[in-house]
Amino acid sequence: MNFPKANEIKGRDLSLTRRVSQSSETVIQSVTHAVARYARKRADSSRRKPKHCACPYLMRRGRFFYFRKRLPKTLTNLQTNSFLCFSLRTDLPHDAVMRAARLLAVYEQKEIEIVDMLKTTTLAPADAKALLTEALRAELARILIEQQSMGNMSDEDVDVRIEKLEAENKKLRRAARTEDWAGVQALLKQANGMISLSLPDPLSPDLGRQATSLKRRINDVESDVIEGDDVQSASRALLNDHGIEDFDNFVQEPVLLSQAWAQTRANYPTKSMQGNINALERLTLEFFGDIPVPAISKERQKEFFAWEARLPRTQGRSHGKNRFNKDGKKILKATEISTADAHDLLVTEEIRERDDISIAEKRAILADNLIPRRTMTTIKRDRDGLNRMFKSAKDLGIEPPEALSYKEVEWHIAAQAPNDELYVRVTKPKIRMPWTEERLASFLTSPIFTGCASEHRRSKRGPMIIRDATYWVPLVVLTIGSRIEEILLLKRSDIRYRNGHYCFALGTGPEQPGKTEESKRVVPVPQLLLDLGFMDWFHSLREEHGVLLFPEAARRTTSGDVTSAFGKHLRRILDRLDLGDFDEDFYAMRKTLSSRLNSALVSDGQRQAIAGHTRAELLTRKEAGKKRSPKTGDAMPRGLTQAQRFRQIMDDLETFRTYCGGVVPVGHRNTWLHFYATCLTYFPNAGDIEAQITNMAAIATPGLKPNDVRATIRQALDKASRPTSHCVWKDGRYSYKGSTIAEKLGISAQLARDLGLRQVVPVEERKHRKAVTERARQAAQGAATRDEYLAENNASRTKPWLALGIGRTKYYELKKADSLPELATA
């Protein structure tokens, strides 16, 4: 990114016009004085370029200047000696001073806001309850231990001890009148040391009164125990008020977070789960500390997920570990967050000062240059991991807290967005898409397949064609769409000859557990590989080649993760070939085959069987074989495939657009275009979806932001590339009820009836049409109308049995036997 120089923004020195505030947490020198001091030093110095810039928080590494500032203790999660350090992307001293001044001015303002907020914050009710409960537990545990030695106390010692407790209670009552909470500070600090809350200083009156009352009642319990009562009996009333039933479990040492994670690892021993558990454990221990599990209330969970949402997407990759350095360095997540925040702050402020572009252009530039943060999908996965830990903690004999729901997590993270028109939260989720024909052609004609310079220079053209894992594995994945790990771990014995064809036996060995039962399968070797000489290469392998088909791929890793190691190796080659792409990566080759098979009208069951997924079950009619009655014109269509249903939805959308004069009303344009794109994803031969959506957006939704149109196209292309099935919840496409679409577009029941819409109708109109259809069906089967029925069955009102002089029961018995007198017909 080419940043505008600081001295070119509005033609003025921002550090001389913006007031630089001071924080009580750090010692910050004035930026204005720093710039002046730097200018004087430049004037008095010789022509020799100084090694370091004479300005606070600036340092030079090589050519470029860096901003380096110690973070206050409050902002570094109680970690000292943490620094904010990142490049200012300039080698000009004057520009570096100006950029540092602008960044420091904004940073100080944000720092003061955060520090003041942490100082003046009040505990949430759930956190206050957790703090007081921990204080109660610690004091009762202490009294229980001291109870063993109280029998050896003399009467004089007992009296003295009780008098001290009574005097302390009197002192606490007097202090409460003047809101002096010094007497309970030690109690709360001791409890806070266990659960690691941000204890407000000074204490709020509400928390101070609760703590004072608790301390006095604990002193009363201790006095009763000194006089000979049992701790459990003396504290029963106090425990009941706090909702605690089991005294023995309550006074035991609490289950800490590290213990709960250890139990979680024992409950979920698979390798894939262990990695997720370990990563989330490191996050939670850094944020919460090793606190008791019940102390993680919903409010603290919200704070954790809001903090996690600020994590850079590339967090954890700056450890410096490689084959030469096994130890690396440990970088706190809080430090990575602070560095990313400072970078985004500098970028945002520089873009904000530009007057030559609009707000939309500023947001577009920011979207390309801000640091991507953790995606909502990853946050939800961590929410599941936290809930998994809570359930495992229950095995340790405690009542864990309740985990937040997905909606609560989403709403809280969305609520953290500042009221800033330039605010953009960049996440950059990976949406793997099939390779385009152009990229496939470039890849298949690259030096990997046509001739390279050497084994270690695969991206450079030369006379050598090296047939190894780098050559064969991408071709195998492209032609059979199997999982990459299955191909990399193939043994030589997995190449078999069956029914006149050479085949791959995938996932059949005990050392290769598949994800599903269908992953163990036998797939014929594609003709393309046979034409390229795969079997000739296979038969030419020598005995020293080893048991694996591609041993060089397995040797790239020491951890056993062959897929990641080979993926990194191939990604480096693709980057040198200018074929590197974030979404169309090596792993997307598997989706490429599925997309090609879908275009060739290969059935879903065959595609699933080739890829190793569970075959989709066919849906059957519940009332197959029943004679269906004729339907009226307004009847709701039934028995439609998904493609047929969304074809009718598209027709309804077009009818609604025509009714609106050809242009969708403002406020519904983005929604209408999304539904239109969703319909296209269900058509097997939709054609160029991107062009269709673009053209329709220009016609039906003029004025819609280009970013919104591109986002709609990206979603549609992703959904359309997925394999289709009869189960909408399996193929991953969007699926909407017609009533939902009608509600989003504001289509009333009367409007749907007037326009003759078939699918996009509200719930009440759907019920009306079903009722009309049902009445027509009953009439066709000879059913009487309501009036006809009442005319024939009005005996309850006329009571003819009274005229006959018999009872009601006898009347119906005679009527059933058809032996009633003629009078009964009246």
N, C-alpha and C positions, 0 to 999 in steps of 0.2 A: 504494500500500500504506500502511495506517495502522499505523505502528510504535507499540508500547507505549512510553510515556515511560520514560526510564531511572529516574526517581525513583519509579515505580510498580511496578517489578519487585521482587518480594519485599519491598518497603518498605524497601530499604536502599541505601546508597551502595556500589556494587561497587568503586569505585576505592579505598575505604578498607579493604576486606577482601582485595583481591587483590594479591599482591606483584608489583611491576613490575620485571622484570629489565632489566639494562643490556647493551647490545651494544657490543663493542669497535670496531665499524665506524662507529658514529654516536655523536654526543653527544646524549643524551636526558635531559631534565630530569624530575625526579620528578613524577608526576601528582598525588600526594597534596599535595605542596608547592604545585603549581600551583593546585589547587582552593582551598587555604587562602589563598594569596596573592590569588587572585581575589576571595575572600570579603572579605578585609580591604580590598581596593581598592574594592569595592562599598560597604562601610560608611563609608569615609573620603571617598568621592567625593560630588559634588553630585547632585541629582536628575536632572540632564541625562543622557540616555542616551548612553553612550560610543559613539564611532564604530566602534571595534574591541574585540573581547573580549580581556581581559587573561589569556590562557591560551595556552600554547605549542601550535603546530600548528593554531590556529584563525584563521580570517579570515572577513570578512563581504563578501558580494557582494549588493548590494541588500538584500532583507529577510533572506535565509537565511544561515546559517553554513556554512562549508566546512572540512573537515579538509585540511590541507596539510602534507606532510612530505617532506623530501628523502630519496630512496632511496639506500641505500649503493651504492658503486661495484660491489660484488660481485654485487648483485642486479639491476643494470641493464645486464648484458652489456657491462661495461667502458665504459659511457657515463656521463659526469658531468653534473651540473646537471639531473638528472631528478627530478621531484616526483610524489608521490602526492597527488592532489587530487580530491575529490568532495564532493557536498552531503551535509550531515547532516540535511536535510529538517526543519529547525526554525528558528524565529526567536526562540526563547526562550533567552537567554544561559545560564541554569542548565542547561537540557536539553542545550544544545550542549556545555557543559563535561563533563557526565556521559557523553554519548555518545562524545565524543572520548577521555575517560579509559578507557572500556571497550574501545574499539577499539584504543587504543594499547597497553593491557596485553596483549591477545591478539596484536597485530601484533609486539610485541617478542619474545614467545616464539617465534613462527614465524620471525622474522628471525634469532634466535640459532641455531635449529636449522639453518637453511639455510646461514648463514655458517660454522658449525662443521663442517657436512658438507662444504662446499667446501674448507675448510682441511685437513681430515683425510682427504680422500678419497684413494684410491690408484687409479692408472691401471689400466684393464682391460688384459689381456694384448695384445689387438689394438692398443690405443692406445699401449702401451709399445713394441711392435714398430714401429709407424709412427714414433714419436718417434726411436728409435734408427736406423731406416733413413734418415730425413731427415738426422740428424747424420752418418751415414756418407756419404751422397751429397754433402753440403756440403763435408766435409773432402776427399773424393777429388777433387771439382771444383776445390777450392783447390790441392791438390797438383798436379793436371794443369796448371793455369795457371802455377804457379811452376816447373814442370819446364822450361819454355822458357828460363828465366834461370839455371838451376842450372849450366849448362855454363860460365858466366863466373865461378863462384866459385873462389877459390884453395884450395889444400890446407888452409891454416890455417883458413879460414872453414868448410870442410867438416867438419873435425875438431871445431871449436867447436860447430857446429850439431848434430852427432851426439851430442856429449857432453851438450848441453842436453836432447836428447830422451831419452837414457838416464837422466839425472838426474831428469827428470820422471816416467819410468816407475817408478823406485825410490821416488819420493815418493808416487806413486799407490798402489803396493803397501803402503807403510807406513800410508798413510791408510785403506786398506781394512780393515786389521786393527782399527782403532778406529772403523770405520763413519763416517769423516769424508769426506763427498762434496763438499767445497768445490772440489776440483780439477776436477770435471766439471760444476759448475753453469753455467759460461759456455757450455760445449758444448751442454748441454741447453736453456738459455734461447735460444740462437741458433736451434736447430732448432725449438723451440716457437714462436718468432716467425713461423715459416712455416706451421705447421699448427694453431696456436691451440688447444692443449689446455689444460685446467686443471692446470697442473703442480703437484703436491703440494709443500707446504713444511712440514716438511723432507721430503727425498726418502726413500722407503721403502728399506729395506736391499736388497731384491731389485733394484729399479731402479738403485740406486746401484752395486751390484756389476756389473750388466750394462753400465752406462755406463762404469765404470772399466775393465773388460776391453776394451771397444770402443776407448776412448781409447788404451790401451796398444798395441793391435794397429795402430791407425792411425799411432801414432808409429813403430812398427816398419816399416810400409810407407813412411813418409816417409824413414826412415833408409836403406832400400834404394834409394829413388829418388835420394837425394842422392849415393849411392855409384855411381850410373850405371844402375840397373835401370829398366825401363819401368814406368809406373804400373799398367797393365793386368796385366802379369805379376806384379808384386809384390803386388797385391791379389787375385789369383785365389782363393787359399784363403779369404780373408775374405769375398769375394763368394759363393763356393759355400756357406759356412755360413749366409748370409742368403738363399739361394735365388735369387740374381741371376745371370742367364746373359749378358745383353747389357750389356757395360760402357759402350759408347758411348751407348746410350739412357738408361742409369741416371744418368750424370753430367750429362746435359742438364738445362736448367731444367725444373722440373716443370710439368705442365699444370694451371693454376689453375682454380678453379670458374668464374670469369667467362669464361675461354676455352671451357670446355666448354659453358656456356650459349649462347655465341655460335655454336658449332658446332650446337647443338640447334636454334637458330632457323633456321640455314641448311638443316638437314635437314627441318624441318617448317615450310614457308613460308606455310601457309594462315593466314588472318586469325584464325580461331577458335583455332588452336593457339598463335598468337603471344601472345594475351592470357593463356592459362594458363601459358605458359613464362615470360613477364615477371613474373607475380605470384609464381610459385614461386621464381624467381631472387631476387627481393627478400627473400623469407622466408629462403632458405638463406644468402644473403650476410650477412644480419643475425645469424643464429644461428651459422654456422660462421666467417664471415669469408671472405676470398678465399684459401682454402687449396688445396693440391694435392688433386685428386680422389681419388687412392688413399688419402688420409688419412681419408676418410669411411667408417670401418669400420661394422660392424653395430651395435656398441654406441653409436656416435655417432648412427647413424640412429635408434636407439630413443630416445635423448635428444631428438633433434629432433622426432620425432612426438609424444612425451609433452609437449613444450613447445608444439607446434602444437595439440594437443588442448585446451589451456587458452586458446587465442585466442577472444575473444568473437565471436559470430556476426556482429556489426555492425562488426567491425574494418575499418579503412581508410576509414570514412565520416565521420571528424571532421577532414578536411583543410581544410574551410572554403572550398573552391573553388566559385565560381559565376560567373555572367556578369559580375559586377562585380569579382571577385577571381580572376584566372587562376592566381596563384602558390599561394595557400593556405599551409598549414604542414605540416611533416613531423613525424609522431608515430611514435615507435618502437613496434614490436609489443610489445616488453618492457614499455613503459610502459602500453600498453592492457591487457596481461595483469595487471600489478600493480594497476591501477585496478579491474579487474573482480574480482580476488581480494579486494581490500580491501572492495569493496562486498558481496560474498558473505559475507565474514567477519563484517561488521557485522550483516547480516541473520540469519545463522545463530546468532550469539551472542545476539541479542535474542530469537529464537524459542526457543532452548535454555533460557533462563531462565524461560520461562512454565510455570507449574504447573497451569494450568486446562485444558489440552488434552493429548491422548494423543500418543504417538510418531507414529502414523499421521497424525493431524491436523497435526502439525508438519511432517512430510515433504510433505504436500499443500500447505501454505502455502509452504514453501520452493520447491516445484516451480513455483509461480506467480510467485515474486518473485526467484529467482536469475537471474543473467545467462546467457542461452543461450550455449553454446560451440559450437565447430566440430563438425559432424556427422561420423560415421564414414565416410559416403559421400564427403565432401569430402577427408577424410584419405586414403582409399584412392585417390582421384583424384590427389592429390599424390604418393602412393607410386608410381603409374604414371608421373607426370612425372619423378620422381627416377630411376627405372629408365630412362626415355627419355634422360635426360641421361647416364647411365652408358654406354649404348650409343653415344651420339654421341661421348663422350670416347674411345671405342675407335678412332674414325676418326682421332684425333690421335696415335695410336701408343703408347698406354699400355694397361695391363691394369687396367680399372676394378674397383672392388669389386662384390660381389654385393648386389643390393637385397633388402630384407626381404620376406618373403611377407605376404599379407593376414593370415594367422593370427598370425604373429609380431607384427605391428603391433597387432592386436586384443588379444592376450594381454598385451603390455607396457602398453598404455594401461589395460587393466582392472586390472593389478597396481599401478597408481599410486593406486588408490582408497584413501583412509585408512580405518582401522578405527574408523569413526564411524557409529553407528546413524542419524544424521541426514544422512549424506552422500547427496546427490542430484546426479547429473551431468545438467544440463539441456542439451539440444541443439536442440530445437524444429525438427525437419526439416520441410520443406514437402512435404505430401502433397496434391497437387492433387485435388480432388474435384469431381464435377459439381455445378452449381448446383441448389439445391433449387427446387421449384416456387414456394414463397413468395418467395424472393429474385428469381427470374426475373420474377414478376408485379410486384414492387415496382420492379424495374429498367425493365421495359418500359412502366410507367406513370409513370415519373419525368419531371421537366421536360425532359429531353433529347429525349423523343419527344412529349410532350404540350404543350410550350410553356414556354420559359424567359424570363428577364428580359432577357438580352443575350448576345452572343457570349462574353463573359468571365464570365458569371454563369449557367452552365448548370444549377447545382443549385438555383437560385431560380426559382419559378414566375412565368411571365409570358406575354405574348401571342405571343412569337416562336418559330417552329420553324425552326431553322437546319440545313439539310441539307448537311453536310460530313462529314469523316472521323469526327468524334465521333458523328455520327448513324448513318452507314452501316456503318462498319467492324465494330462489335459485332454488328450484325444479320447481316452477311455471314458472320462467324465462327460465329455461332450456327446459321446455316442450312446452311452447306456444310462447316463444321469444318476449314477449311484453315489452313495456317500463317499467323500474323499478318503476318509480313514479306511473304508472297506478296500479301496483300491491299493492304498499304500501298504496295507498289511497282508496283501495277497501272498500266499505261499506258492511255490512252484508246483506243488501237488494240487493246487486249486484250479489248474488248467486241465480240464477233462475233455474226453471225447465221448459224446453221447448221441446216439441216433444219427450218426453220420455228420455231426457238427462239433466243432471245438467250442467249449463253454467256459465261463467263469463261475466257479462255485463260491458265492459270496456269503460271508458270515457263517460258515458251516463249522469252523473249528471252535473248540471250547475256549480258546484264548481270545476269540473275537466275538464277544457277546453283542448281539444286535439289539436295537431299540424295541423291535416288535418281532413277533413270530414270523411275519412275512418278510423280515429282512434276511432270513436264511433262505436263499433262493439260488437257482441256477439260470444264468443268462447267456445266451449264445454270443460268441465273439462277433461283433459287427463286421459286415463285409468290408467296410472302409479300412479297418485295422488289418484284415487279411490281405487286402490289396497293397497295403503299405509294408507287408512282410512281417507282421507280428509273429506268426507261427514260425517262420524261418529264424527270426531273432530268438524266439523261445527255445527252439531245438538246438541252437548254437551255443547256449549257455553251458559253461563248463561246471565241473563239480565244485571247484573252489568259489563259485559265485555265491553259494550259501543257500539256505533253505527259503529265504524270502525272494519274491520275484523282483522287488526293488529295494535291495538292502541299503543302497546309498541314501535313500530317503529316510530310512529308520535311523541311520547313523548321524543325522543332523541334529538330533535331540538327545539329551541325557535324562530328561524328565519323563519320557514316554509319550509326550504329546507330538506325534508325528505330523498331525494336520497343521498345527500352527507353525512348526518349523519349516515344513515344505511350502506353506502359504507365504511366509516371509521371503523365502528364497525366490519363489516365482514372482512375487510382487516387485522385488528389486529388479528382476529382468524386465518385467513389464514397464516399470518406470523408465528404464534406459531406452526402451523401445517406444516411448511416448504413448503407451497403451494403458498406463495406470489410470484407474477411475475409482472414485469412492464407492459408487453404487454397483457398477458393472465390474466386480472384482472376480478373482478366481473361483470363489464359492458360488458366484452367480451362474457359472457355467452349468451347474446342475439344473437351475431354473430355465436355462436357455433351451435345453432339450425338451423339457416339459412344454414350453411355449411352442416349439416347433411341432411337437406331436399334436398339440391342440389345434394348430393351424391345419395339420394334415387330417383332422377329424378322427384321430385315434380315440377309441373309447376311454372313458375315465378309468374303468377297471384295469385295462391293459397298461395305462400310464402309471397307475398306482402300483401295479405288480412289478413293473420294470424298476421303478424308483425304490421299492421296498417298503411302501406305506401300507396301512390297512386298507383293504378294498372297501369302497363305499357300499353300504347295503341299499338294495333297491327298495323303493317305497311301493307299497301295495295299497289298493283301495280297500277301505274298511267294508264297504258295501258292494263289493264286486258281484256281478251277477244279478243285482236287483234291477228291475225294470224302471228306467228313469222316465219321469213324466215330462211332457213337453214344456218348454220354458217360454215365458213371455219375453217381450223385447226388453223390458226393464230388469229382467232377472240378472243377478250377479253371476258372471261366468265361473264355472267350476271345472276342475280337472285339467287346468292349464299347466304347462311346463313353465319354468322360471323365465325362459326366453320369450314365450308367448305372453306371459303376464306383464313383463316389462315392455314388450312391444305395445300392449294396450295402454300402459302407463305413459309411454312416450307420446302416443296419439292423444291422450288426454292432456298432456302438457302442451302439445301443439295447439289443441283446441282452446285451452285457457289463454295461451299467448295471442292467438288470433282474436279472441274476445276482448283482450286488452289493447287491441289496435296494433298488434305485431311486436310490441315492446313490453317486456315484463315491468310492472310497476317498481319504483324505487323502494327498497326495503326487502324485496323478495328476489332480487336478481341473482345474488350469490347462491341462494337456496335453490332457485329454479335451475340454474346451470349445474349445480351439484347433482340434482335428481336426473337431469338430462344426461350427464356423463355416466351416472350409475346405470342407466338403461343401456348405454352402449357397451358396458362391460359384460352384459349377459348375451350379446349377440355373437354367435360363432364366427360369422363373416362380417364383422363390423367395418373392416377396412382401416383406413388411416384415422384412428380415434383422435389423435392430436389435431389434425386439420379440421375434423368435423366440429370439435369443441371450440376451436379458435374461430371458425366461421360463424357458428351459432352465437358465440359471445359477442361478436361484432354486430350481429343482426338483432338478437333478442335482449341482450344485456349491455347496451352501450354505456360507457362511463365506468364500467367495472374495473377495478384496479388490475394492472397486468400481473402483479404478484398473486392475486386471488385466482386469476385465470390459470396461471402456471401451476399453482398448487392443485387446482382441480384436475388439470391434465395429468400431473404427476400421480395423483391418487388413482385416476382412471386407468392409466397405463399399468400401474402395479396390480390393480385388481383384475384387469383383463388378462394379464399374463398368468394368472393362477389357474390350475386345472379346475374344470367345472365338474359338478356332481349334482345329484338330485337333492342333496341336503345343503341348504344354504348356510347352515352353521358350520359346515366342514370346509367349504372351499374358500372361505375368508372374504367373500364379497359383501358389500353393503346390501342389505335387504330391508325394504320399508313396507309397511302396510299402506294401503291406499288412504286410509283415514289419517295416518300420520302425515302423508304428503299434503292432503287437503287442509289439515290444521296448520301446517307450516306456511302454506300459500294463502291462507285465509279464504278458502273456498267453502261457502255455506251449502247447506243441504238443498236449498231452493236453486242456487246457482248450478250445482251439480245436476239437478233434475232438468233445468232449462237447457243446459248445454249438452245433455245426454252423455255425460261422462260415465265410463264403464268401470274404472278402477279407482280413480282419485275422487272418492266420495267420503263424506263424514260418516261417523258411526250411526247417527240417527237416520240418515238416508239409506245406509246399508240395511239397518233393521227394517225400515219401511219396505224396501224392495224384497227382502226375504219374506215378510208377512204377505205381500201381494203374491209372490210366487207360491207360497204355501197354500193360500186360499184357492189359487187357480189349480194347484195339484189336487186338492181335496175335491173340488168341484168336478174335475175330470174323472175322478174315481167314483162319482155318484154321491158324494156327501151332501146332505141337506144344508141349507143356509140356517142361520140362527133363528130367523122368524119361522121358517118351516118346522124347525125342531121344536120350538116352544109351542107352536100350534098343535103338534102331535103329543107333546109331553107337558101338558099344563094341569095334570091331576093334583099336583101339590097345592095349587091355588083354588081349584074348583072343589076339591075334596068329594068326589062322587061316592065314596063309601058311606058317607053320612046319609045320602038319599036311599041307599040300599039297606041301611040299618045293620051294617057289618063293620068290623074293624079294618084298619088300614092294612095290616099284615094279611088278613084273609082276602082282602080285595086284590092285592097283588098276586096272591097264590091262585085265585080264580082267573085272573087276567092272564097269567103265565100259562094256565091250562086251557085257555081260550073257552071258558065256561061262564063268562059273565053275562048277565041279562042285557038286553038291548039298551037299558037305561044308562049303562056304564059308558056308552059311546059319547054321551053328551058331555 
